[in-house]
């Protein structure tokens, strides 16, 4: 499987998992929302029924007769109710419609029973085929013959007279029962409406989750893909860099081995070439290992205060001989006060020495290199300025890449591995420092490293 397929498959898998998890979260929250909405509607409806039943009970209580036939009294109280066993007028007059106080007569119905459970009176709009016998459980839900669902509340009806005659032995604790019922038509319609919203909304949401998870997984894979490609490029570059000196070294050894005895005097010269190539290889491998250890952070030595004044003076002194050989005027400028930064001293030496080495290397004879140290807003600025060949603007962003050389032939001839600036950059990153370059072709370059100072 090639890398492209591998990344595509990983992206698909990531998107699927993301969509699956998001889908599960969405469905759970949708279901929870649906249940809580239906539940709150149901509770509100039951509360309303209880309150209507309570109001009716309180208004009936003082009027209920203690004994005798209650029908006449009931007819006076509820002129619109039908009395059990008597013909019923199902079309109450406008005045009658306002007597009992139930808010919506098309929704609610009431029924009155005596204490033995015999139906006394009922609303004409009660559900058809409703049983005349009393079911004493407080809440009931049932399907009527017309296919509509009803919800019904049954409460005990007390008579005010029963309390007044408390000293007399009472055979029944209540006068009778009051039933309030209502159709669940609007409630069911509302529930259906919520279900429809969920049924339509859920696939749309899932579709959006699917698209966004594909897009997000693409975003998540991008840096991994880039880093993978960089790694592959790096391996290819490293192999290429190692191959050239190795091939040259092997060729020289082969030539030495085939040398006729008459030419033995040229062996030392050839061995010098072998040594040079060997050194180059070992230098390259050391650089590669150092870069890897920097990136892996394999030796996390604690940072210590480092005096940049000493660092710059030492390095200028060290490079003075090389500069003199190359006929380059190397100088340094440091402030009178000591400038300290927190860091790994040997790595900071390596960073600045790579910059100075490059400045000398890419400056023609008779040129100048100035290393200076300044401070600004609690930052130490180390600048390495040369009057060398300079770097074109397009190359300036790439010179910090591993193995990148502006002029590969020239750089290789001068012994450059193409890792000097990559190492400098890695060290700068490790020290949370910034490294930048300003350069003009044939005018020179200025490399600046910005580090945070310590001790004020
Ligand atoms: P090398 O080992 O080839 O010097 P570096 O990573 O140190 O590799 O530098 C990368 C490239 O940047 C070099 O090939 C060179 O062309 C360019 N470069 C670096 N420093 C300078 C400089 N001071 N002046 C001009 N070119 C430079």
Boltz pocket constraint, residues with backbone or C-beta under 6 A from the ligand:
constraints:
  - pocket:
      binder: B
      contacts: [[A, 354], [A, 355], [A, 358], [A, 359], [A, 362], [A, 363], [A, 386], [A, 388], [A, 389], [A, 390], [A, 391], [A, 399], [A, 400], [A, 401], [A, 404], [A, 405], [A, 406], [A, 407], [A, 411], [A, 412], [A, 415], [A, 416], [A, 417], [A, 418], [A, 419], [A, 420], [A, 421], [A, 422], [A, 445]]
      max_distance: 6.0
